[in-house]
Amino acid sequence: MLVVALALFDKSGRILLQQRLPGKHHGGLWEFPGGKVESDETPRVALVREIEEELGLHLEPGSLTPAFFAEEPGDRAVVLNLYTASFEGGELVGRDGQAWGWFAHEDAANLPLAPMDRQLLAFLHR
Ligand SMILES: Nc1nc2c([nH]c(=O)n2[C@@H]2O[C@H](COP(=O)(O)OP(=O)(O)OP(=O)(O)O)[C@@H](O)[C@H]2O)c(=O)[nH]1
């Protein structure tokens, strides 16, 4: 399964993370926003759609930069592709009712993160 996610940086270098809703796989853990790539989508189109759906933020596909990927072994073989982008302003809303926030690296690393998101956060700060 192919999943895409976004490390969105604000002007002071903080990263946007959101909390997975209770009852879902990895519920309550924090993650980069994003989601599954549908069969008719390219990864970039899927990520633009997910960011709009989850945070009400429209991004241009060309503003996304591929960064790193992680994988979770197992039956579903989830591969999570991380892109980066800069936040240029606009109102953000947790449209699924999820908590979200901007975090400096140390604060992000102290959150209970989903496993692949933790790996990707570490790559971002190498
Ligand atoms: N962000 C993240 N997603 C993960 C990890 N491990 C893992 O299996 N996933 C899976 O990757 C998918 C992410 O897509 P999503 O955010 O659109 O999924 P979702 O929870 O809304 O839908 P779902 O409940 O149908 O799975 C989920 O199925 C999630 O369970 C992980 O470490 N980080």
Ligand as a Chemical Component Dictionary entry (heavy atoms), coordinates in Angstrom:
data_LIG
# 
_chem_comp.id                   LIG 
_chem_comp.type                 NON-POLYMER 
_chem_comp.pdbx_formal_charge   0 
_chem_comp.three_letter_code    LIG 
# 
loop_
_chem_comp_atom.comp_id 
_chem_comp_atom.atom_id 
_chem_comp_atom.alt_atom_id 
_chem_comp_atom.type_symbol 
_chem_comp_atom.charge 
_chem_comp_atom.model_Cartn_x 
_chem_comp_atom.model_Cartn_y 
_chem_comp_atom.model_Cartn_z 
_chem_comp_atom.pdbx_ordinal 
LIG N1  N1  N 0 1.213  7.838 8.981  1  
LIG C1  C1  C 0 1.391  6.528 9.188  2  
LIG N2  N2  N 0 0.517  5.647 8.623  3  
LIG C2  C2  C 0 0.719  4.356 8.862  4  
LIG C3  C3  C 0 1.814  3.901 9.652  5  
LIG N3  N3  N 0 1.760  2.535 9.697  6  
LIG C4  C4  C 0 0.685  2.164 8.960  7  
LIG O1  O1  O 0 0.312  1.012 8.758  8  
LIG N4  N4  N 0 0.049  3.255 8.453  9  
LIG C5  C5  C 0 -1.153 3.191 7.639  10 
LIG O2  O2  O 0 -1.093 4.017 6.499  11 
LIG C6  C6  C 0 -2.409 4.472 6.158  12 
LIG C7  C7  C 0 -2.440 5.969 6.137  13 
LIG O3  O3  O 0 -3.495 6.389 5.367  14 
LIG P1  P1  P 0 -4.687 7.270 5.943  15 
LIG O4  O4  O 0 -4.191 8.195 6.999  16 
LIG O5  O5  O 0 -5.404 7.840 4.745  17 
LIG O6  O6  O 0 -5.580 6.147 6.569  18 
LIG P2  P2  P 0 -6.783 6.231 7.577  19 
LIG O7  O7  O 0 -6.281 5.865 8.919  20 
LIG O8  O8  O 0 -7.518 7.496 7.415  21 
LIG O9  O9  O 0 -7.698 5.071 7.013  22 
LIG P3  P3  P 0 -7.865 3.577 7.458  23 
LIG O10 O10 O 0 -8.433 3.654 8.842  24 
LIG O11 O11 O 0 -8.800 3.085 6.419  25 
LIG O12 O12 O 0 -6.549 2.858 7.406  26 
LIG C8  C8  C 0 -3.354 3.950 7.207  27 
LIG O13 O13 O 0 -3.955 2.762 6.755  28 
LIG C9  C9  C 0 -2.384 3.684 8.362  29 
LIG O14 O14 O 0 -2.868 2.704 9.237  30 
LIG C10 C10 C 0 2.707  4.820 10.217 31 
LIG O15 O15 O 0 3.679  4.501 10.893 32 
LIG N5  N5  N 0 2.445  6.142 9.955  33 
# 
loop_
_chem_comp_bond.comp_id 
_chem_comp_bond.atom_id_1 
_chem_comp_bond.atom_id_2 
_chem_comp_bond.value_order 
_chem_comp_bond.pdbx_ordinal 
LIG N1  C1  SING 1  
LIG C1  N2  DOUB 2  
LIG C1  N5  SING 3  
LIG N2  C2  SING 4  
LIG C2  C3  DOUB 5  
LIG C2  N4  SING 6  
LIG C3  N3  SING 7  
LIG C3  C10 SING 8  
LIG N3  C4  SING 9  
LIG C4  O1  DOUB 10 
LIG C4  N4  SING 11 
LIG N4  C5  SING 12 
LIG C5  O2  SING 13 
LIG C5  C9  SING 14 
LIG O2  C6  SING 15 
LIG C6  C7  SING 16 
LIG C6  C8  SING 17 
LIG C7  O3  SING 18 
LIG O3  P1  SING 19 
LIG P1  O4  DOUB 20 
LIG P1  O5  SING 21 
LIG P1  O6  SING 22 
LIG O6  P2  SING 23 
LIG P2  O7  DOUB 24 
LIG P2  O8  SING 25 
LIG P2  O9  SING 26 
LIG O9  P3  SING 27 
LIG P3  O10 DOUB 28 
LIG P3  O11 SING 29 
LIG P3  O12 SING 30 
LIG C8  O13 SING 31 
LIG C8  C9  SING 32 
LIG C9  O14 SING 33 
LIG C10 O15 DOUB 34 
LIG C10 N5  SING 35 
# 
